[in-house]
């Protein structure tokens, strides 16, 4: 689902005009981004939790030249699914 389809679905389900649904979602994503940038965990009900983890620096090699170089540490957003999401996924897999 792309962004336009997501906005359209939220608009349809809530009975808002698409421009209003788009503003609501933009605000939601802005809040989530700000919280993650501050190092906070964002808990979204049954969906799950988002958090930022720092990945350590590492040394990698270029396979074609054999040259080694250092990759600096970076921040990565991690998603941990909530229990309801895990249960639904487990149910779908057992139905197959």
Backbone as CSV, one residue per row, in Angstrom:
resi,resn,N_x,N_y,N_z,CA_x,CA_y,CA_z,C_x,C_y,C_z
1,UNK,0.858,-1.167,0.000,0.000,0.000,0.000,0.903,1.228,0.000
2,UNK,0.710,2.100,-0.950,1.507,3.328,-0.979,0.826,4.412,-0.145
3,UNK,1.479,5.561,-0.044,0.995,6.644,0.809,-0.394,7.130,0.384
4,UNK,-0.617,7.301,-0.920,-1.920,7.786,-1.389,-3.038,6.808,-1.049
5,UNK,-2.776,5.524,-1.210,-3.786,4.519,-0.879,-4.048,4.510,0.622
6,UNK,-2.997,4.699,1.417,-3.135,4.725,2.874,-3.996,5.913,3.302
7,UNK,-3.696,7.077,2.753,-4.490,8.284,3.056,-5.942,8.057,2.643
8,UNK,-6.157,7.489,1.471,-7.512,7.233,0.997,-8.276,6.292,1.907
9,UNK,-7.599,5.254,2.393,-8.255,4.282,3.272,-8.598,4.911,4.623
10,UNK,-7.683,5.689,5.180,-7.967,6.382,6.448,-9.131,7.347,6.252
11,UNK,-9.120,8.065,5.164,-10.196,9.005,4.848,-11.539,8.285,4.772
12,UNK,-11.565,7.168,4.068,-12.802,6.405,3.892,-13.311,5.861,5.222
13,UNK,-12.408,5.281,6.010,-12.827,4.659,7.269,-13.305,5.664,8.306
14,UNK,-12.684,6.847,8.325,-13.037,7.835,9.334,-14.064,8.854,8.850
15,UNK,-14.336,8.851,7.539,-15.312,9.791,7.001,-14.757,11.202,6.873
16,UNK,-13.432,11.338,6.776,-12.806,12.645,6.583,-12.519,12.860,5.110
17,UNK,-12.345,14.114,4.745,-11.861,14.405,3.401,-10.393,13.983,3.341
18,UNK,-9.926,13.654,2.147,-8.557,13.161,2.012,-7.526,14.166,2.497
19,UNK,-7.745,15.466,2.250,-6.759,16.467,2.706,-6.665,16.484,4.226
20,UNK,-7.782,16.248,4.921,-7.755,16.219,6.382,-7.062,14.951,6.887
21,UNK,-7.352,13.831,6.250,-6.690,12.575,6.630,-5.189,12.685,6.375
22,UNK,-4.807,13.328,5.279,-3.388,13.504,4.971,-2.696,14.365,6.028
23,UNK,-3.360,15.415,6.489,-2.790,16.275,7.552,-2.647,15.501,8.857
24,UNK,-3.636,14.686,9.186,-3.584,13.888,10.414,-2.414,12.906,10.353
25,UNK,-2.285,12.203,9.246,-1.200,11.231,9.113,0.160,11.907,9.086
26,UNK,0.257,13.063,8.430,1.528,13.792,8.406,1.928,14.190,9.823
27,UNK,0.959,14.628,10.615,1.239,14.979,12.016,1.665,13.760,12.810
28,UNK,0.980,12.647,12.593,1.319,11.406,13.281,2.761,11.000,12.982
29,UNK,3.135,11.003,11.704,4.484,10.596,11.318,5.531,11.581,11.832
30,UNK,5.182,12.849,11.878,6.095,13.864,12.413,6.344,13.623,13.902
31,UNK,5.295,13.319,14.643,5.424,13.050,16.080,6.280,11.807,16.306
32,UNK,6.012,10.747,15.544,6.789,9.515,15.685,8.258,9.780,15.394
33,UNK,8.533,10.505,14.324,9.913,10.832,13.959,10.605,11.621,15.050
34,UNK,9.942,12.639,15.583,10.526,13.461,16.659,10.837,12.610,17.886
35,UNK,9.918,11.747,18.262,10.118,10.899,19.435,11.307,9.961,19.237
36,UNK,11.403,9.366,18.057,12.519,8.464,17.776,13.843,9.225,17.765
37,UNK,13.853,10.444,17.229,15.069,11.249,17.207,15.524,11.612,18.617
38,UNK,14.581,11.699,19.543,14.920,11.995,20.933,15.320,10.737,21.704
39,UNK,15.272,9.587,21.031,15.680,8.335,21.665,14.567,7.642,22.419
40,UNK,13.340,8.072,22.232,12.207,7.471,22.929,11.662,6.274,22.164
41,UNK,11.030,5.362,22.884,10.331,4.242,22.271,8.918,4.708,21.958
42,UNK,8.424,4.372,20.778,7.064,4.725,20.375,6.242,3.440,20.375
43,UNK,5.276,3.378,21.283,4.408,2.211,21.410,3.083,2.510,20.713
44,UNK,2.747,1.716,19.707,1.514,1.937,18.952,0.539,0.784,19.171
45,UNK,-0.091,0.802,20.325,-1.132,-0.169,20.647,-0.772,-1.587,20.288
46,UNK,-1.689,-2.255,19.605,-1.498,-3.660,19.238,-0.532,-3.854,18.076
47,UNK,-0.207,-2.770,17.373,0.695,-2.893,16.227,2.097,-3.278,16.679
48,UNK,2.649,-2.511,17.623,3.986,-2.821,18.121,4.745,-1.574,18.528
49,UNK,6.046,-1.749,18.761,6.907,-0.681,19.252,7.994,-0.358,18.234
50,UNK,8.306,0.929,18.123,9.432,1.393,17.329,10.475,1.948,18.285
51,UNK,11.743,1.679,18.005,12.824,2.240,18.806,14.038,2.426,17.904
52,UNK,14.983,3.210,18.381,16.208,3.447,17.626,17.347,2.729,18.324
53,UNK,18.135,2.005,17.563,19.321,1.335,18.094,20.534,1.826,17.329
54,UNK,21.631,1.963,18.045,22.881,2.356,17.412,23.615,1.098,16.980
55,UNK,23.905,1.007,15.701,24.675,-0.103,15.172,26.152,0.239,15.307
56,UNK,26.928,-0.672,15.795,28.351,-0.426,16.029,29.089,-0.261,14.700
57,UNK,30.222,0.439,14.777,31.047,0.544,13.577,31.601,-0.837,13.245
58,UNK,31.911,-1.032,11.969,32.429,-2.336,11.574,33.420,-2.173,10.421
59,UNK,34.246,-3.156,10.286,35.217,-3.182,9.203,34.692,-4.153,8.147
60,UNK,34.626,-3.679,6.907,34.170,-4.520,5.804,35.227,-4.531,4.708
61,UNK,35.135,-5.526,3.859,36.084,-5.651,2.755,35.354,-5.542,1.429
62,UNK,35.996,-4.880,0.479,35.499,-4.831,-0.886,35.915,-6.142,-1.542
63,UNK,34.943,-6.949,-1.962,35.235,-8.280,-2.502,36.101,-8.223,-3.760
64,UNK,35.928,-7.193,-4.575,36.677,-7.153,-5.834,38.125,-6.712,-5.642
65,UNK,38.390,-5.835,-4.666,39.760,-5.334,-4.477,40.429,-5.898,-3.233
66,UNK,39.626,-6.423,-2.307,40.175,-6.921,-1.049,40.487,-5.790,-0.079
67,UNK,40.225,-4.567,-0.493,40.506,-3.405,0.365,39.504,-3.365,1.520
68,UNK,40.003,-3.091,2.721,39.166,-3.013,3.916,38.905,-1.552,4.252
69,UNK,37.721,-1.289,4.759,37.421,0.073,5.199,36.435,0.032,6.359
70,UNK,36.408,1.136,7.094,35.588,1.249,8.293,34.240,1.876,7.945
71,UNK,33.176,1.209,8.356,31.829,1.752,8.218,31.478,2.368,9.566
72,UNK,31.197,3.664,9.594,30.919,4.320,10.874,29.622,3.819,11.512
73,UNK,29.466,4.042,12.813,28.221,3.626,13.463,27.041,4.383,12.870
74,UNK,25.892,3.759,12.901,24.699,4.409,12.378,23.508,4.072,13.259
75,UNK,22.480,4.910,13.165,21.251,4.678,13.905,20.277,3.934,13.004
76,UNK,19.573,2.981,13.586,18.638,2.177,12.824,17.324,2.084,13.583
77,UNK,16.207,2.279,12.877,14.890,2.146,13.495,14.523,0.664,13.501
78,UNK,14.146,0.177,14.682,13.771,-1.222,14.882,12.276,-1.281,15.199
79,UNK,11.582,-2.222,14.583,10.165,-2.437,14.868,9.996,-3.792,15.544
80,UNK,9.312,-3.803,16.663,9.001,-5.037,17.387,7.480,-5.202,17.353
81,UNK,6.963,-6.200,16.624,5.512,-6.376,16.521,4.864,-6.613,17.877
82,UNK,3.648,-6.116,18.035,2.884,-6.314,19.254,2.308,-7.722,19.316
83,UNK,1.814,-8.100,20.468,1.321,-9.467,20.672,0.120,-9.772,19.780
84,UNK,-0.783,-8.822,19.596,-1.953,-9.067,18.752,-1.524,-9.294,17.312
85,UNK,-0.539,-8.565,16.846,-0.030,-8.729,15.479,0.625,-10.091,15.332
86,UNK,1.399,-10.487,16.342,2.058,-11.795,16.303,1.028,-12.924,16.297
87,UNK,-0.028,-12.785,17.116,-1.065,-13.810,17.171,-1.774,-13.941,15.829
88,UNK,-2.103,-12.804,15.203,-2.791,-12.829,13.913,-1.900,-13.452,12.844
89,UNK,-0.633,-13.107,12.857,0.318,-13.671,11.893,0.444,-15.169,12.117
90,UNK,0.509,-15.593,13.368,0.602,-17.018,13.693,-0.639,-17.775,13.235
91,UNK,-1.812,-17.172,13.399,-3.047,-17.790,12.955,-3.068,-17.957,11.441
92,UNK,-2.628,-16.945,10.730,-2.629,-17.007,9.260,-1.688,-18.104,8.773
93,UNK,-0.524,-18.242,9.427,0.439,-19.255,9.009,-0.093,-20.654,9.288
94,UNK,-0.802,-20.820,10.394,-1.318,-22.154,10.720,-2.503,-22.533,9.808
95,UNK,-3.183,-21.529,9.234,-4.294,-21.791,8.324,-3.811,-22.247,6.949
96,UNK,-2.569,-21.978,6.613,-2.062,-22.282,5.271,-1.715,-23.724,5.094
